[in-house]
């Protein structure tokens, strides 16, 4: 048993007290180095070999890969180190101070997902790492809440880790093996301004966007008829018309109009094909109108996740959680880990309803069940010769 490491609440408090916000807005974005250094120190004390991997395009952002044991199988316990930005006025207490109240731990990232690493470390205190028959990896990534640059860097490097992976995102201790993919696009139409008294003097971009919306609604209807998966609460792909901006004065023909859309795809659907279909639909809808169009991808795009329902880690997660694997509406790093040859399940102690909220909290009664799940996962995949469920 390891005794020199900080106790769970102290470990949790230090992680919460260390800001690691990621954002596509540079005003809020910051390095995750301080959190990575904390985790690296604790895991090194436990006996893990530590590797810090800077993300090339953002050297102040790092992934941590900690490994104990050897072999080609094993288990990866994975999570992200960053949080979303926060509104200080909405918080009832300092978001960077761990508060215990009413059997809950409050703090920024308490549920999504800074709780995971202290729970992992507390669990590891009871594990004899010298007895590992297969490797155990602890993976801590950067920028999951913004660009997924940490997970993407692993894929670019074709990094080989364990055979099985558990991501401790907030699922309320329910195993998840599927989520949808995400595409977010900006569509900008450019026409020609003129006096509103004579429509022939210009080309109205706002009217053109009306035509674009109508065409995309028809496309949405088509793909929703073709693509369905009853495992999801919303069983079809969705297309949300999120925002629109155009024009500057009532007596001028609108020359420029921009719309942002959000597309959620079923796991098997290809992101680039969907993006190409959207752009083709838009271009066909304005053909011959005199309008020009510019497209911009607001995010690189997140693939959907689908881990085989019969994968060993999914079956074990179902057994330990006492319920079948399901789906979620939010995205994770799961598809990236799957692409690296791991079978990945998402299962964590937090609740997504608390994520990204002021006064975010983790219920204390989730901690011991999560420790039990982690212990059994390590026993099954790392303490047996085969590393597989027997």
Secondary structure, DSSP 4 states (H G I P E B T S, - for coil): ---SSPPHHHHHHHHHHS--B--SSTTT----HHHHHHHHHHHHHHT-EEEEEEETTEEEEEEEEEEES-SS--EEEEEE--B----GGG-SS-TTS-EEETTEEESTTTTTTTHHHHHHHHHHTTS-GGG-SS-EEEEEES-TTTT-HHHHHHHHTT----SEEEE--SSTT--EEEE-EEEEEEEEEE-B--BTT-GGGSB-HHHHHHHHHHHHHHHHHHHHHH-B-TTSSS-B-EEEEEEEEE-S-TTB---EEEEEEEEEE-TTS-HHHHHHHHHHHHHHHTTTSS-EEEEEESS--B--EE--TTSHHHHHHHHHHTS--EEESS--SHHHHHHTT-EEEE--SS-TTTTTSTT-EEEGGGHHHHHHHHHHHHHHHHSSSS-S--
